């Protein structure tokens, strides 16, 4: 047994990932499991590239795609605790250019629960450059309308919600900082997330796994720093608060250990325990998440409920097809990123899970992969 885990079951987890890599399903993975904040498994398996020439390491740096949203979610909840704004405040009162009914009635709560009434638009204008928050805010306000009343439909927002949530943080910050400083000073520094940030620092380039999108994400992520269609992921600086962070399994482990520790890690308090409990409560009722309704119908399984908390995905009740597994507790909560990234906390098992993978998978296959790995992680817990 290793720190709350069964060694033979960890061998099984390791063997499944190796078989996936050898079978060409994806290139490799870095996985970290912990119980009570004590790491019991942290291994790199496979490679960071399709040619299998670059072995992964436990400190490999990954672009975490929509895992970036988790950083903003935590900071928004912290801002509510500090009185910068309330969950019931309308976004249009904070960002006045966000006009037009019915979207102007959407509150911070609606943005966190993906129930603003706006459709799930991947990019406001094809080929646009949105690595500067001001440009992204202008594009969202101009080009993404509200189509239904806020609170009546759950439609995962790939971009817009976390553009405006970040802008709300920036506008209400008493110190007048830019969003990169807010993320760094209010979250990453207190948690000791030393290899994480919006953008890719020069000293991390040698460890960075350049994303292999494999045609899964059919949009560009452009940057003012270079001309590559996916240049955002290798640019030194960006303000893409919905997709632009890079991190490691160890750093994301510190984030989920903080969440599992009721908002505190090693004496650094980021959130209060009642806020964590509120955030991991399901607020979307029986509504499906429209993005995953489409995925489920195409894959041929039952459409699951959205099971969204305040910024976090929850495993929820029942036994749905779910990235967080079928054996995790209903209160399990976390976030994910574009066919390659998953991290969660199971409060009942006191178990945290982080998986960063190379080589994106399509949505349905990615869900099946992570469901299996999540169940293997629970099966290894003692």
C-alpha positions in Angstrom: 0.0 0.0 0.0 1.2 3.5 -0.8 -0.2 6.5 1.1 -3.8 5.4 1.2 -3.7 3.5 -2.1 -3.5 -0.2 -3.1 -0.3 -0.9 -5.0 -1.8 -3.6 -7.2 -4.6 -1.3 -8.2 -2.2 1.4 -9.0 -0.4 -1.1 -11.2 -3.7 -1.6 -13.0 -4.1 2.1 -13.6 -0.6 2.3 -14.9 -1.1 -0.7 -17.2 -4.3 0.8 -18.7 -2.6 4.1 -19.6 0.4 2.2 -21.1 -2.0 0.1 -23.2 -3.8 3.2 -24.4 -0.4 4.8 -25.4 0.8 1.6 -27.1 -2.4 1.3 -29.0 -2.2 4.9 -30.3 -5.2 6.1 -28.5 -3.3 9.1 -27.2 0.4 9.9 -26.8 0.9 9.9 -23.0 -0.3 11.1 -19.6 0.9 12.6 -16.3 -1.4 11.5 -13.5 -1.4 12.5 -9.8 -3.5 11.1 -7.1 -3.6 12.2 -3.5 -5.6 11.5 -0.3 -5.8 14.0 2.5 -3.3 16.1 0.6 -0.7 13.3 0.7 0.4 12.3 -2.8 0.2 8.5 -3.4 0.8 8.4 -7.2 2.5 10.9 -9.5 3.8 9.4 -12.7 4.5 10.2 -16.3 3.5 7.5 -18.7 4.2 7.7 -22.5 5.2 10.6 -24.6 4.4 14.2 -25.4 4.3 13.8 -29.2 2.8 11.6 -31.9 6.2 10.2 -33.0 7.0 9.0 -29.4 10.3 10.8 -29.4 9.8 12.9 -26.3 9.1 11.0 -23.1 6.8 12.8 -20.7 8.1 13.8 -17.2 6.2 14.5 -14.0 7.1 18.2 -14.4 6.0 18.4 -18.0 4.1 21.7 -18.7 0.8 21.4 -20.5 -1.6 23.9 -22.0 -4.7 23.2 -20.0 -7.3 24.7 -22.3 -10.6 25.1 -20.4 -9.0 24.0 -17.2 -8.0 27.7 -17.2 -11.6 28.5 -16.3 -11.1 26.9 -12.9 -8.6 29.6 -12.0 -11.1 32.3 -12.8 -13.9 30.4 -11.0 -12.0 30.4 -7.8 -11.1 34.1 -8.1 -14.7 35.0 -8.8 -15.8 33.2 -5.6 -13.0 34.9 -3.7 -14.2 38.3 -5.0 -17.7 37.6 -3.8 -16.3 36.8 -0.3 -14.4 40.1 -0.4 -17.4 42.1 -1.5 -16.2 43.1 -4.9 -19.5 42.0 -6.3 -22.3 39.6 -5.4 -23.6 36.4 -7.0 -26.8 38.3 -7.7 -25.2 41.3 -9.4 -26.0 41.7 -13.1 -23.0 41.6 -15.3 -24.4 44.6 -17.2 -24.0 46.6 -14.0 -20.3 45.8 -13.9 -19.6 45.8 -17.6 -22.1 48.4 -18.9 -21.4 47.7 -22.6 -22.9 44.2 -22.1 -26.3 45.4 -23.2 -29.4 44.1 -24.8 -32.2 41.9 -23.5 -32.4 39.2 -22.3 -28.7 38.8 -21.7 -28.4 42.0 -19.7 -30.4 40.3 -16.9 -27.7 37.6 -16.5 -26.0 37.7 -13.1 -22.6 36.4 -11.8 -24.5 33.3 -10.7 -25.7 32.7 -14.3 -22.2 33.1 -15.7 -20.8 30.6 -13.2 -23.5 28.0 -13.9 -23.5 28.5 -17.7 -27.1 29.6 -17.7 -26.8 33.2 -19.1 -29.1 32.4 -22.0 -26.2 33.0 -24.5 -25.4 30.2 -27.0 -22.2 28.2 -26.6 -20.1 30.1 -29.2 -16.5 28.9 -29.6 -15.2 32.1 -31.1 -17.1 35.3 -31.8 -15.5 35.8 -35.2 -13.6 33.1 -37.0 -9.9 33.6 -37.0 -10.1 36.5 -34.6 -7.2 37.3 -32.2 -8.4 37.4 -28.6 -5.3 37.1 -26.5 -6.0 40.6 -25.1 -8.9 40.7 -22.6 -10.1 44.1 -23.9 -10.4 42.7 -27.5 -12.2 39.6 -26.2 -14.7 41.7 -24.1 -15.5 43.9 -27.1 -16.1 40.9 -29.4 -18.3 39.1 -26.9 -20.4 42.2 -26.2 -20.8 43.0 -29.9 -21.2 39.5 -31.4 -22.8 37.0 -28.9 -26.5 37.7 -28.3 -28.7 36.3 -25.6 -31.2 34.0 -27.1 -33.3 32.8 -24.0 -34.0 34.2 -20.6 -31.1 33.7 -18.1 -31.6 30.7 -15.9 -33.8 28.7 -18.3 -31.2 26.9 -20.3 -27.7 25.4 -19.5 -25.4 25.9 -22.5 -21.6 25.5 -21.8 -19.8 28.6 -22.7 -16.4 27.9 -24.3 -15.3 31.5 -24.2 -17.8 34.3 -23.4 -18.6 33.6 -19.8 -15.0 33.6 -18.6 -14.1 36.6 -20.7 -16.7 38.6 -18.8 -16.1 37.1 -15.4 -12.4 38.0 -15.8 -13.4 41.5 -16.8 -15.6 41.8 -13.8 -12.6 40.9 -11.6 -10.5 43.5 -13.4 -13.0 46.3 -13.1 -13.9 45.7 -9.4 -10.3 45.0 -8.2 -9.6 47.8 -5.7 -5.9 47.8 -6.7 -6.7 48.3 -10.4 -4.5 45.4 -11.6 -4.6 43.6 -14.9 -6.1 40.1 -15.0 -2.7 38.4 -15.2 -1.6 40.1 -12.0 -4.8 39.2 -10.2 -4.4 35.5 -11.2 -0.8 35.5 -10.1 -1.0 37.4 -6.9 -4.3 36.3 -5.5 -4.2 32.6 -6.5 -1.0 31.2 -7.9 1.4 32.8 -5.5 -0.6 31.9 -2.3 -0.9 28.3 -3.5 2.7 27.9 -4.6 1.7 27.1 -8.2 5.1 28.0 -9.5 4.8 26.6 -13.0 1.3 28.0 -13.8 0.3 31.1 -15.5 -1.6 32.8 -18.4 0.9 32.3 -21.1 4.1 30.3 -21.2 7.2 31.8 -19.4 10.4 31.4 -21.4 12.0 29.2 -18.7 9.2 26.7 -19.1 9.4 26.3 -22.9 11.8 23.3 -22.6 9.3 21.4 -20.5 6.2 22.5 -22.5 4.2 19.9 -24.4 3.0 21.7 -27.6 -0.7 20.7 -28.0 -1.5 18.1 -30.7 -5.1 19.0 -31.4 -5.5 16.2 -33.9 -8.4 18.0 -35.6 -10.5 17.8 -32.4 -10.7 21.6 -31.9 -11.6 23.1 -35.3 -10.9 26.7 -34.4 -7.8 28.9 -34.2 -6.2 30.3 -31.1 -4.2 33.2 -32.5 -1.8 35.5 -30.7 -0.3 38.9 -31.3 3.1 37.4 -30.6 3.2 35.1 -33.6 1.4 34.1 -36.8 0.7 30.4 -36.0 -3.0 29.5 -36.0 -2.5 28.0 -32.5 0.1 30.5 -31.4 -1.7 31.4 -28.2 -0.5 28.2 -26.6 3.2 29.0 -27.0 3.0 32.8 -26.5 4.8 34.2 -23.4 1.8 36.4 -22.4 -1.9 36.2 -22.9 -5.1 37.2 -21.2 -7.2 34.3 -22.6 -8.9 33.6 -19.3 -11.0 30.8 -20.8 -8.2 28.7 -22.5 -4.8 30.3 -22.1 -3.2 28.9 -19.0 -0.3 26.4 -18.8 0.4 24.2 -15.8 1.7 21.0 -14.4 0.1 18.1 -12.6 1.8 19.1 -9.4 0.5 22.6 -9.6 -3.1 21.5 -10.4 -2.7 19.1 -7.6 -2.1 22.0 -5.2 -5.3 23.7 -6.6 -7.5 20.6 -6.1 -5.9 19.9 -2.7 -6.9 23.5 -1.7 -10.5 22.8 -2.8 -10.5 19.5 -1.0 -9.1 21.2 2.1 -12.2 23.5 2.3 -10.4 26.4 0.7 -7.1 26.3 2.5 -3.7 24.7 1.6 -0.7 24.7 4.0 -2.1 27.7 5.9 -2.9 29.7 2.7 -6.6 30.5 2.8 -8.1 31.2 -0.6 -11.8 30.5 0.0 -14.0 30.0 3.1 -15.5 26.5 3.8 -19.1 27.6 3.3 -18.2 29.0 -0.2 -16.6 25.7 -1.2 -19.8 23.8 0.0 -21.9 26.3 -2.0 -19.7 25.9 -5.1 -20.0 22.1 -5.1 -23.8 22.2 -4.8 -25.7 21.4 -8.0 -27.6 24.6 -9.2 -28.8 23.5 -12.7 -31.5 21.1 -11.6 -32.6 18.6 -14.2 -31.4 20.8 -17.1 -29.0 19.1 -19.6 -25.9 20.9 -20.7 -26.7 21.5 -24.3 -23.1 20.8 -25.4 -23.2 17.4 -23.8 -26.7 16.7 -25.0 -25.3 16.8 -28.5 -22.3 14.6 -27.5 -24.6 12.0 -25.8 -27.1 11.8 -28.7 -24.3 11.3 -31.2 -22.6 8.6 -29.0 -25.9 6.9 -28.3 -26.1 7.2 -24.5 -28.7 8.8 -22.3 -28.5 12.6 -22.0 -27.2 13.4 -18.5 -28.2 16.4 -16.4 -25.7 19.3 -16.5 -24.9 18.9 -12.7 -23.1 22.3 -12.5 -22.1 24.1 -9.3 -20.7 27.5 -9.1 -18.1 27.2 -11.8 -17.5 23.5 -11.2 -18.7 20.4 -12.8 -20.2 17.8 -10.4 -20.5 14.1 -10.8 -24.0 14.4 -9.5 -26.6 11.8 -8.6 -27.4 8.6 -10.5 -25.0 6.8 -12.7 -24.5 8.9 -15.8 -21.8 8.6 -18.3 -19.3 11.0 -16.8 -15.7 12.0 -17.0 -15.4 11.9 -13.2 -16.4 8.2 -13.2 -19.2 6.1 -11.9 -17.6 5.2 -8.6 -16.9 8.7 -7.3 -19.2 10.3 -4.8 -22.1 12.5 -6.1 -20.4 15.5 -4.5 -17.2 15.1 -6.6 -16.4 18.3 -8.3 -13.8 19.7 -10.7 -13.0 21.0 -14.2 -11.7 19.7 -17.5 -10.1 21.0 -20.7 -10.5 20.1 -24.4 -10.2 16.4 -24.7 -7.0 16.1 -22.6 -7.3 17.5 -19.1 -9.3 16.5 -16.0 -9.0 17.3 -12.3 -11.4 16.6 -9.5 -12.0 16.3 -5.8 -14.1 13.6 -4.1 -14.8 15.2 -0.7 -16.3 11.9 0.7 -13.2 9.8 -0.2 -10.8 12.7 0.5 -9.3 11.9 -2.9 -8.0 14.2 -5.6 -7.3 13.3 -9.2 -5.3 15.2 -11.9 -4.7 13.9 -15.4 -2.9 15.8 -18.1 -2.6 14.0 -21.4 -1.0 14.6 -24.8 -2.9 14.1 -28.0 -6.5 15.3 -27.9 -9.4 12.9 -28.1 -12.9 13.7 -29.5 -15.5 14.5 -26.8 -17.2 11.1 -26.5 -14.0 9.1 -26.5 -12.4 11.5 -24.0 -15.4 11.1 -21.7 -15.1 7.3 -21.9 -11.3 7.5 -21.3 -11.6 9.7 -18.2 -14.5 7.8 -16.9 -12.4 4.7 -16.9 -9.4 6.4 -15.4 -11.5 8.0 -12.7 -13.0 4.7 -11.7 -9.5 3.1 -11.6 -8.4 5.9 -9.3 -11.3 5.2 -6.9 -10.7 1.5 -7.1 -7.1 2.1 -6.0 -8.1 4.1 -2.9 -7.8 2.3 0.4 
